[in-house]
Amino acid sequence: MRYFTYQGLPTQVTFGTGTVASLPTVLEQQGVRRAVLLSTPQQAEQARAATRSLGNTIVATFTEATMHTPVEVTARAEAELAACGADGVVAFGGGSTIGLGKALAVRTGVRHIAVPTTYAGSEMTPILGETAGGRKTTRRAPEILPHAVVYDVDLTLGLPPGISGTSGINAIAHAVEGLYARDTNPVMQLVAQEGIRALASALPRVVADGADVAARSQALYGAWLCGMVLGSVGMALHHKLCHTLGGSFDLPHAETHAIVLPHALAYNAPAISEAMAMLRSALGDDDPAAALHRLARQVGAPCALRDLGMPESGIDVATDQALENAYWNPRPLEHAGVRDLIARAWAGDPPAASESEAA
């Protein structure tokens, strides 16, 4: 067995059904006396209802969270925190809201309690992506990781089928890249395989019947594991491309991940034989890239970047940006290959068969 290091994430996790009722205890354990509730405009009422048990501990509500964590939104939220003397934030929602919570915590030092309502996995990572001037930058630091996470399966029961499927594929992407990360280890590879297996099994059932509590539980469990992988090891081409596309063309985060994943995997396949064997086992398919493309279609996730509003001219722009700064990837980054990957993702074509079969 090769040499490796493993660092466990220090986040306190509560998982189950009806677990939002434990929020008063969680905030007390975290030493939070005055918290600001964070959400998107669309989830404001659900957030208020779910956190009603916190009573006067919630001293303000900020409902302007939006995708890609624009720095100007963070500045407004930071002013709100300062005005009410808050010592904590409760981020209720998906990756956009939790991203705002991270941005506030790393700037101000307040405690961050995350209550995820999607399968994005951001709550388990010390990673913050922010947008300024149309460019998205990403940083990683221990203080970015939320201090506590409350997973309540009940909060996902109303998640629409399309969002459930897309968010779940987004989570799978974290685990897929974790299998072949430069700093991967046997522990995270086991967690990644379990997360992929759980989500791949649960997502079609969730989309067919959103009220299936067993399927919802399995999906949220898988998302938690996939988030752990994202938070514990580095990522590569897939995540770099998605951040480039999201920041440059204002594309929605989860949808972009769902579209790009099969193509990025096909590109890397010749260089990751061990990870491909693990994926064949986890997905029960001899061609993991094609299987992920089919799964995305099965659960209603979009399959073409052009359907998200990306112009065809963006293919060359994204290719150049993706190759601008050197970063690790298991297969060397070649302009023609990366451009073909993005072009296929833009058009909604299946992943390149020659690549996916080469493993």
VEXDREN-2710 file (C-alpha; in Angstrom, 1 decimal):
% VEXDREN-2710
k/r/px/py/pz
1/MET/0.0/0.0/0.0
2/ARG/1.3/3.4/-0.9
3/TYR/2.2/6.1/1.6
4/PHE/-0.7/8.5/2.5
5/THR/-1.8/11.0/5.1
6/TYR/-5.4/11.4/6.3
7/GLN/-6.9/14.3/8.1
8/GLY/-10.4/13.9/9.4
9/LEU/-12.8/16.9/9.1
10/PRO/-13.7/18.5/12.5
11/THR/-17.3/19.4/11.6
12/GLN/-20.0/18.3/14.1
13/VAL/-22.7/16.4/12.0
14/THR/-26.3/15.6/13.0
15/PHE/-28.1/13.4/10.6
16/GLY/-31.7/12.1/10.5
17/THR/-35.3/13.0/10.1
18/GLY/-36.7/16.0/12.1
19/THR/-33.2/17.0/13.1
20/VAL/-33.9/20.8/12.7
21/ALA/-35.5/20.4/16.2
22/SER/-31.9/20.0/17.5
23/LEU/-30.8/23.4/16.3
24/PRO/-31.1/25.1/19.7
25/THR/-28.9/22.5/21.2
26/VAL/-26.4/22.7/18.3
27/LEU/-26.1/26.5/18.6
28/GLU/-25.7/26.3/22.3
29/GLN/-22.9/23.7/21.9
30/GLN/-21.3/26.1/19.4
31/GLY/-21.5/29.0/21.8
32/VAL/-23.8/31.0/19.5
33/ARG/-26.2/33.5/21.2
34/ARG/-27.0/35.9/18.4
35/ALA/-27.3/34.4/14.9
36/VAL/-28.2/35.8/11.5
37/LEU/-30.3/33.4/9.4
38/LEU/-29.1/33.2/5.7
39/SER/-31.1/32.0/2.7
40/THR/-31.9/32.8/-0.9
41/PRO/-35.0/34.9/-1.6
42/GLN/-36.8/31.7/-2.8
43/GLN/-36.2/29.8/0.5
44/ALA/-36.8/32.7/2.9
45/GLU/-40.1/31.4/4.2
46/GLN/-39.0/27.8/4.5
47/ALA/-35.9/28.9/6.3
48/ARG/-37.9/31.0/8.8
49/ALA/-40.4/28.1/9.4
50/ALA/-37.7/25.5/9.9
51/THR/-35.7/27.6/12.4
52/ARG/-38.6/28.9/14.4
53/SER/-37.4/26.8/17.4
54/LEU/-34.4/29.2/17.7
55/GLY/-36.7/32.0/18.7
56/ASN/-34.8/35.2/19.8
57/THR/-31.5/33.6/19.0
58/ILE/-32.1/34.6/15.4
59/VAL/-31.6/38.4/15.5
60/ALA/-31.8/39.1/11.7
61/THR/-32.5/37.4/8.4
62/PHE/-30.5/38.0/5.3
63/THR/-32.2/36.6/2.2
64/GLU/-30.0/37.7/-0.7
65/ALA/-27.7/34.6/-1.1
66/THR/-27.1/33.9/-4.7
67/MET/-25.0/31.5/-6.8
68/HIS/-21.2/32.0/-7.1
69/THR/-21.1/34.1/-3.9
70/PRO/-20.6/37.6/-5.4
71/VAL/-18.4/39.7/-3.1
72/GLU/-20.8/42.6/-3.2
73/VAL/-23.6/40.4/-1.7
74/THR/-21.2/39.2/1.0
75/ALA/-20.3/42.9/1.8
76/ARG/-24.0/43.7/2.4
77/ALA/-24.4/40.6/4.6
78/GLU/-21.3/41.4/6.6
79/ALA/-22.7/44.9/7.3
80/GLU/-25.9/43.2/8.6
81/LEU/-23.9/41.0/10.9
82/ALA/-22.0/44.0/12.3
83/ALA/-25.2/46.0/12.8
84/CYS/-26.8/43.4/15.0
85/GLY/-23.7/42.1/16.8
86/ALA/-24.1/38.5/15.6
87/ASP/-21.7/35.8/16.7
88/GLY/-23.0/33.2/14.3
89/VAL/-24.8/32.4/11.1
90/VAL/-27.3/29.7/10.3
91/ALA/-27.0/29.0/6.5
92/PHE/-30.3/27.3/5.3
93/GLY/-30.3/26.1/1.8
94/GLY/-27.9/24.8/-0.9
95/GLY/-24.4/25.7/-2.1
96/SER/-25.2/29.4/-2.7
97/THR/-26.4/30.0/0.9
98/ILE/-23.7/27.9/2.5
99/GLY/-21.1/29.7/0.3
100/LEU/-22.3/33.0/1.8
101/GLY/-22.0/31.5/5.3
102/LYS/-18.4/30.5/4.6
103/ALA/-17.6/33.9/3.2
104/LEU/-18.9/35.6/6.3
105/ALA/-17.3/33.2/8.7
106/VAL/-13.8/33.5/7.1
107/ARG/-14.1/37.3/7.1
108/THR/-15.5/37.8/10.6
109/GLY/-14.8/34.7/12.6
110/VAL/-18.4/34.0/13.5
111/ARG/-19.6/30.4/14.0
112/HIS/-21.2/28.9/10.9
113/ILE/-24.0/26.3/11.3
114/ALA/-25.1/24.8/7.9
115/VAL/-28.6/23.3/7.3
116/PRO/-28.4/21.8/3.8
117/THR/-31.5/21.4/1.7
118/THR/-29.9/20.0/-1.4
119/TYR/-27.2/17.5/-2.2
120/ALA/-24.5/20.0/-3.2
121/GLY/-22.0/19.0/-0.4
122/SER/-20.6/22.4/0.1
123/GLU/-21.3/22.1/3.9
124/MET/-18.5/19.5/4.3
125/THR/-15.7/21.4/2.5
126/PRO/-13.1/24.1/3.6
127/ILE/-13.5/25.5/0.1
128/LEU/-14.9/28.9/-0.9
129/GLY/-15.6/30.0/-4.4
130/GLU/-16.3/33.8/-4.9
131/THR/-17.1/35.9/-7.9
132/ALA/-15.7/39.4/-8.5
133/GLY/-15.8/41.2/-11.8
134/GLY/-17.0/38.2/-13.7
135/ARG/-14.2/35.9/-12.6
136/LYS/-14.6/33.2/-10.0
137/THR/-11.7/32.4/-7.7
138/THR/-11.4/29.5/-5.2
139/ARG/-9.5/29.2/-2.0
140/ARG/-9.2/26.5/0.6
141/ALA/-8.5/27.1/4.3
142/PRO/-9.5/25.3/7.6
143/GLU/-11.5/28.3/8.9
144/ILE/-13.8/28.1/5.8
145/LEU/-15.3/24.8/6.9
146/PRO/-18.7/25.1/8.7
147/HIS/-18.5/24.4/12.4
148/ALA/-21.6/22.2/12.5
149/VAL/-24.0/20.7/9.9
150/VAL/-27.6/19.6/10.5
151/TYR/-28.8/17.1/7.9
152/ASP/-32.6/16.8/8.1
153/VAL/-34.0/14.4/5.5
154/ASP/-37.5/16.0/5.9
155/LEU/-36.1/19.3/4.4
156/THR/-35.4/17.5/1.1
157/LEU/-38.8/15.9/0.6
158/GLY/-40.1/19.0/-1.2
159/LEU/-37.0/19.3/-3.4
160/PRO/-38.3/19.3/-7.1
161/PRO/-37.3/16.3/-9.2
162/GLY/-35.1/18.3/-11.5
163/ILE/-33.2/20.0/-8.7
164/SER/-32.9/16.7/-6.9
165/GLY/-31.3/14.9/-9.9
166/THR/-29.0/17.7/-10.9
167/SER/-27.9/18.3/-7.3
168/GLY/-27.2/14.6/-6.8
169/ILE/-25.0/14.4/-10.0
170/ASN/-23.1/17.4/-8.7
171/ALA/-22.4/15.5/-5.5
172/ILE/-21.3/12.4/-7.4
173/ALA/-18.8/14.6/-9.3
174/HIS/-17.0/15.4/-6.0
175/ALA/-16.5/11.7/-5.2
176/VAL/-15.5/10.8/-8.8
177/GLU/-12.6/13.3/-8.8
178/GLY/-11.7/12.3/-5.2
179/LEU/-11.0/8.7/-6.4
180/TYR/-8.1/9.9/-8.5
181/ALA/-7.0/13.0/-6.7
182/ARG/-3.3/13.5/-6.3
183/ASP/-3.7/13.3/-2.5
184/THR/-6.3/10.6/-2.4
185/ASN/-6.1/7.8/0.2
186/PRO/-7.7/4.5/0.8
187/VAL/-10.1/6.0/3.4
188/MET/-11.5/8.6/1.0
189/GLN/-11.6/6.1/-1.8
190/LEU/-13.9/3.9/0.3
191/VAL/-16.0/6.9/1.3
192/ALA/-16.2/8.1/-2.4
193/GLN/-17.3/4.7/-3.6
194/GLU/-20.0/4.4/-1.0
195/GLY/-21.3/7.9/-1.7
196/ILE/-21.4/7.3/-5.5
197/ARG/-23.1/3.9/-5.0
198/ALA/-25.7/5.4/-2.6
199/LEU/-26.6/8.4/-4.9
200/ALA/-26.6/6.4/-8.2
201/SER/-29.1/4.0/-6.6
202/ALA/-31.2/6.6/-4.8
203/LEU/-31.6/9.4/-7.4
204/PRO/-33.8/7.6/-9.9
205/ARG/-36.1/6.6/-7.0
206/VAL/-36.1/10.1/-5.6
207/VAL/-37.0/11.6/-9.0
208/ALA/-39.8/9.0/-9.5
209/ASP/-41.3/9.7/-6.0
210/GLY/-40.0/12.7/-4.1
211/ALA/-41.8/11.6/-1.0
212/ASP/-39.9/8.3/-0.7
213/VAL/-38.2/8.8/2.6
214/ALA/-35.9/5.8/2.3
215/ALA/-34.6/7.0/-1.1
216/ARG/-34.3/10.6/0.2
217/SER/-32.4/9.3/3.2
218/GLN/-30.0/7.3/1.0
219/ALA/-29.5/10.3/-1.3
220/LEU/-28.7/12.7/1.5
221/TYR/-26.4/10.1/3.1
222/GLY/-24.6/9.8/-0.2
223/ALA/-24.3/13.5/-0.6
224/TRP/-22.8/13.9/2.8
225/LEU/-20.1/11.3/2.0
226/CYS/-19.4/12.9/-1.4
227/GLY/-19.1/16.3/0.3
228/MET/-16.6/14.7/2.8
229/VAL/-14.5/13.6/-0.2
230/LEU/-14.5/17.1/-1.7
231/GLY/-13.5/18.6/1.6
232/SER/-10.7/16.1/2.2
233/VAL/-8.7/15.8/-1.0
234/GLY/-7.9/18.0/-4.0
235/MET/-9.8/18.1/-7.2
236/ALA/-8.6/18.3/-10.8
237/LEU/-9.8/19.1/-14.4
238/HIS/-13.6/18.6/-13.8
239/HIS/-13.9/21.1/-11.0
240/LYS/-11.5/23.6/-12.6
241/LEU/-13.6/23.6/-15.8
242/CYS/-16.9/24.0/-13.8
243/HIS/-15.6/27.0/-11.9
244/THR/-14.3/28.5/-15.1
245/LEU/-17.6/28.1/-16.9
246/GLY/-19.7/29.2/-13.9
247/GLY/-17.7/32.3/-13.3
248/SER/-17.2/33.4/-16.9
249/PHE/-20.7/32.7/-18.3
250/ASP/-22.8/32.9/-15.1
251/LEU/-23.9/29.3/-15.5
252/PRO/-25.7/27.5/-12.6
253/HIS/-23.3/25.5/-10.5
254/ALA/-24.9/22.1/-10.1
255/GLU/-26.2/22.0/-13.7
256/THR/-22.7/22.7/-15.0
257/HIS/-21.2/19.9/-12.9
258/ALA/-23.9/17.5/-14.2
259/ILE/-23.1/18.3/-17.8
260/VAL/-19.3/18.3/-17.6
261/LEU/-18.7/15.3/-15.4
262/PRO/-19.0/12.5/-18.0
263/HIS/-16.8/14.4/-20.4
264/ALA/-14.1/15.2/-17.9
265/LEU/-14.1/11.6/-16.8
266/ALA/-13.7/10.3/-20.3
267/TYR/-10.8/12.7/-20.9
268/ASN/-9.0/11.4/-17.8
269/ALA/-9.9/7.8/-18.2
270/PRO/-6.7/6.6/-19.9
271/ALA/-4.7/7.9/-16.9
272/ILE/-6.8/6.6/-14.0
273/SER/-7.2/2.8/-14.4
274/GLU/-7.5/2.2/-10.7
275/ALA/-10.2/4.8/-10.2
276/MET/-12.1/3.5/-13.3
277/ALA/-12.1/0.0/-11.8
278/MET/-13.6/1.5/-8.6
279/LEU/-16.2/3.4/-10.6
280/ARG/-17.2/0.2/-12.6
281/SER/-17.9/-1.4/-9.2
282/ALA/-19.8/1.5/-7.7
283/LEU/-21.9/2.2/-10.8
284/GLY/-22.3/-1.4/-11.9
285/ASP/-21.3/-0.5/-15.5
286/ASP/-18.3/-1.3/-17.6
287/ASP/-18.3/2.3/-19.1
288/PRO/-18.5/4.7/-16.1
289/ALA/-18.5/7.9/-18.3
290/ALA/-21.3/6.7/-20.4
291/ALA/-23.2/5.4/-17.3
292/LEU/-23.0/8.9/-15.7
293/HIS/-24.2/10.5/-18.9
294/ARG/-27.2/8.1/-18.9
295/LEU/-27.9/8.7/-15.2
296/ALA/-27.9/12.5/-15.8
297/ARG/-30.6/12.0/-18.5
298/GLN/-32.5/9.6/-16.4
299/VAL/-32.9/12.0/-13.5
300/GLY/-33.7/15.0/-15.6
301/ALA/-30.4/16.8/-15.4
302/PRO/-29.5/19.0/-18.4
303/CYS/-26.9/17.6/-20.7
304/ALA/-25.8/20.6/-22.9
305/LEU/-24.1/23.8/-21.8
306/ARG/-25.8/25.6/-24.6
307/ASP/-29.1/24.9/-22.9
308/LEU/-27.8/26.9/-19.9
309/GLY/-27.1/29.9/-22.1
310/MET/-23.5/29.5/-22.9
311/PRO/-22.7/30.9/-26.4
312/GLU/-20.8/28.7/-28.9
313/SER/-18.0/31.3/-28.9
314/GLY/-17.5/30.5/-25.2
315/ILE/-15.9/27.1/-26.1
316/ASP/-12.6/28.7/-27.1
317/VAL/-12.8/31.3/-24.3
318/ALA/-13.4/28.6/-21.7
319/THR/-10.6/26.4/-23.2
320/ASP/-8.1/29.2/-22.9
321/GLN/-9.1/30.1/-19.4
322/ALA/-9.0/26.5/-18.2
323/LEU/-5.4/26.2/-19.4
324/GLU/-4.3/29.7/-18.2
325/ASN/-2.9/28.6/-14.8
326/ALA/-1.1/25.3/-14.2
327/TYR/-2.8/22.8/-11.9
328/TRP/-2.5/19.1/-11.3
329/ASN/-4.5/16.6/-13.4
330/PRO/-3.8/12.9/-13.8
331/ARG/-3.7/13.3/-17.6
332/PRO/-1.6/16.2/-19.1
333/LEU/-3.9/19.0/-20.3
334/GLU/-3.8/19.4/-24.1
335/HIS/-5.5/22.2/-25.8
336/ALA/-7.2/20.1/-28.5
337/GLY/-8.4/17.5/-26.0
338/VAL/-9.8/20.0/-23.6
339/ARG/-11.5/22.0/-26.3
340/ASP/-13.1/18.8/-27.7
341/LEU/-14.3/18.0/-24.1
342/ILE/-15.9/21.4/-23.7
343/ALA/-17.4/21.3/-27.3
344/ARG/-19.1/18.0/-26.5
345/ALA/-20.4/19.3/-23.3
346/TRP/-21.7/22.4/-25.0
347/ALA/-23.5/20.4/-27.7
348/GLY/-24.9/17.7/-25.3
349/ASP/-23.1/14.9/-27.1
350/PRO/-22.2/11.7/-25.4
351/PRO/-18.7/11.5/-23.8
352/ALA/-15.9/10.6/-26.2
353/ALA/-16.1/6.8/-26.6
354/SER/-12.4/6.5/-27.5
355/GLU/-11.4/8.0/-24.2
356/SER/-13.9/6.2/-21.9
357/GLU/-13.0/2.9/-23.5
358/ALA/-9.3/3.4/-23.2
359/ALA/-9.2/2.7/-19.5
END
